[in-house]
Amino acid sequence: MKDFEYFEPATLDEAVALLDRHQGTASLLAGGTDLLVQIKEHVRHPEHVINIKKIPGMDDLSFDPHTGLCIGALATTRALETSPVVRKHYASLCSAVTHFASIQVRNRATVIGNVCRASPSADTLPPLIADNAALQIYGGAGLRTMPLEDFFRGPGKTALGPDEIVTHLLVPPPRPHTGKVYIKHGRRIEMELATVGVAVTLSMEGDACRDVRIALAAVAPTPLRARAAEDLLRGARVDAGRIAAAAHAAKEAARPISDVRGSDAYRRQMVAVLTRRALEQAWKEAQ
């Protein structure tokens, strides 16, 4: 392991100043489940490591019925998995973190760390995007907020500036008559990256779809909204035929590659299958 300089800032401003001073050579440490492994395996060679665990307020995990769910940068996937509020109001996100790596990793890995890793197959991203989550980002220019779906620029690449830190995730409260589903498909469910992931958040008003968001994982360089599929459902009466059409539209939106977990053709077909299943389940729950 290459030597690095270690810092423990006590405030956000101190952490931001360190990032600004060591641009390009510093890495943030929260859960450490990615960073420490990559350092040991010589994948990353930071000259400076900035531990943010001493900064107050970064471990927030709270819910307000008017503003929704607030997830701090130090909140672990295990904290969400065991939260009664997350289980009740954010079922798709709860499902994603439950099938996230091993129990040992879930006790250390942070949700925002998984977001900032920007892996196209990350489990937490589709349900968060389907739930219209936003990020709070703090840097030298102050605080800004951006939709999560706009955060990703490519595999491992985000819109974060060199002196910026994601401090919180904000997830709106669920509407009445809403179903939320995340389906992960892989060679196995546990301890495996998704071959395809589909998240659906569907709100009903009578027999019609009031709103719907469909997010796909592992089928493009970044998490992907299936907007054409959403447009087929939004404002329309939901039935099996319309769900099938939306599933086909989601399949057409996918831009997967072939790798050891599956071919591009297989992934496209599974997008259609999983989108149909997720929509059917969300429709049933919303009713």
N, C-alpha and C positions, 0 to 999 in steps of 0.2 A: 504494500500500500504506500502510495506517495504521501509525503508529509504535507499537511495543510495547516493554515492558521485558523483557529477556532474562536468564535465570538458568541456571546450570550447577551444580546441587547435586552434592555428592560422596557423599552417603548417602541412603538411603531416608527416614530421619527428617527430613532437611533438605528433601527434596522434598515430603513430606507436610505439613511446617510451611508451606511456600510455598503449597501448595494451600489449606490452611486459612486462611491470611492473605488470599488473593486469591480467595475463593470466588465462582464465577460469572464471573470475568473472566480466568481462567488456562486455558491449554491445554498439554497435555503434548506434547513432541516426541520421537519415537523414530525411525521411518523417515522421517516427514515427507511421504510421498507423497500423503496426503490433506490434511493440515493446510496445507502450504505452497501447494498449488494453490488451496485454498479461501480462503486469505488473499489471494492475488494476484487472485482473481476476485471478491473482496469478498463472499464467502459467509459467512465468519467474520471476526470483528473482535476477537480477543483483545487485552486490554491487557497481558497477561503471558504469556510463553512460557517453559516450564520444560523444558530439555533434560535427559533422563535418561541420556544416553549415557556419562556419567562415573561412574555408580553401579556398583560391582563386582558381579559375579554375575548381571547382567541379560541377558547374552548366552549363558546356559547352553543347551546342547543335548546331553542325555545320555540313556542308556538303561541300565536295570537289569532283568534278567529277572524279578525278583521285584516291583519297584515300577513298572516301565514307563518311559514316555518323559516326560522333563521338558523343557519348552520355555520359555526365558526371554523376558522382554518385548522384548529386542533381537534375538532370533533371527529371521533373515529367511526369507521364503518360499523363496528360493534355497538357503539352508542346508539346509532340509528336503528340497527337491527333489533335492539332490545327496548326501544322507546315505544310506549303504548300509543303516543300521539302519532308517530310515524306509521305504526301498524294500522291505526284507525283511518287516518286521512290521506296517507301516501303509500298505498299498498304496492304499487309498482316499484317505488324506490326501496321499500322494505324487502321486496323479493330480490331486487338486484344486490343489495348488500348482504343478504342471507347467503347467496350463492357466490360471494366474493372471496376467492382464495381460501386459505385455511383459517381456523378459529384463532390461531396464534397471530396470523397476519392481520385479521380483522380487529384484534385488540390493539394494534399499533397503527395500522394504515389509516390515514385521514381521507375523508371524502373529497376535500378540496385538493389534496395531493393527487388523488386519482384523476380529478378534473384537469389539473395543470400538467399531468403526464401526457395528456392529449393523445392517448392511444385510440385508434379507430374502433377497437374492439372492447373498450372499457365498459364495464357493466353499469356504472352509475350514470353515464351520460344520456342514454336514450330516455329513461324515465324522468330525469331532470329537465331535459329539453321538452318532452311531451307535457310536462307540468309548467312550462313557461318560466323556468328559473332564470334569475339574473345574478350577476356577480357584483360585489362591491370590491373595488380595486383602489388601493392607496399607494401614492407615490409622491415624488417631489413636487408635482403640480397639484397635489391635493387628492380628494376623493372623487371617484367617478363610478358610475354604474353602467353595465352593459348586459344585454341579453346573452345568456349562455350560448345559444346557437351561433352567435356572431364571434365567439371567442377563439374558435379553432381556425388555423391557417394551413394545416397539413399534419401528417403524422409527427407527433412530438413538437409541434409548433403552435404557438398561441399569439394573441394580441397583446400580451404583457410587455410593457416597456422594461428596460434594463434595471430601473430603480423602483419597480412596482411590485406589490404584494397583494394577492387575493386574500382579503380578510374575512369575507362572509359570502355565503350563498343565501339568496332570498327566494323562497318558493311560495307563490300565491296560495291562499286558502282554497280548498276545493269548492266548486259550485254544488248546489243540490242536484241530485239525480245524475251523479257522475260516476263512471266506472274507470278504474285505472289498472292496467295490466302490463306486465313485462314478461316476455318469454325469451329465454336464452337457449339457443341450440348449439350443441358442441359434441365432440366425441364422448364427453361425459359432462355432467352438470357441475360437479364440484371440482375445484383445483384445475381448472381449464379455462383458457380464453374462449370467448364466443366465436363460433363459426358464423353465426348470424344472430343478431339480437333485434327484437322488435318491441317497442313500447307504445302504448295507446292510452290517451286520456280522452274520454268521450262523455259529453254532457248531453242529456236529452231534455226535451220539452214536449211532453205528450208523446206522439209517435215520431216526432221529427228530431233530427240531430241539431242541437243548438250550437255546439262547437265540438271540434275534434282536432287533435294533434297526434301525428304518427311520426315516430323517430326510429331510425334504423342504425344499427351498429355493424361494423365489420364488413360493410359492402361499398365503401368509398374511402377516400383518403381522410375524411373527417366524418363525424356523426352527421346523419342526413335526414332532413325533413322530407316526407313523402307528400308534398304539397298538392300534386294533382289528385292523389287519392283522397286527401282531406276535402278538396273542392267538390268531389263527387258526393260526399256525405253531408257536408255542412248545409243546413237549411232544408234538407230533403228528408222524406220519410224513409226510415231505415228498414230494410228487409234483406233477406238472404241474397237476392240478386244484386242489390246495390253493394253489399259487403263484398261479394265476389268481384265486382267490377273495381272496387277500391283496392282489393288485394292485387289484382292484375296491374293496376296503375302503380302501386308501390314496387312491384317487380320491375316495371319498366324504368322506374327512377333509379334503381340500384346500379352502381358502377363498380362491381367487385373485381378482385384479382383472384388468380389461382395460386394457392400455396399448399402447405402440408395439411392444412385443416379442411380443404375443400376446393373444388374447381369453381371458376366464375359461373358456369352454367348451373352447377348444383346450388350455389349460394342464391342465385336469382330465383330458382324454383322454390327454395326454402323461404325466401322473403314473401312470396305469394302465400304459401301454406301458413306461415306463422302470423302474417298480417290478418288473414282471414280468421284464424283461431283467436287472436288477441281482440279483434273487433267484435267477434261473437260473444266472447266472455265479458268484455267491457259493456257491450249493449245490454247483456243480461243483468249485470250488476247495476247499471244506471237505471234500469226499469224498477 
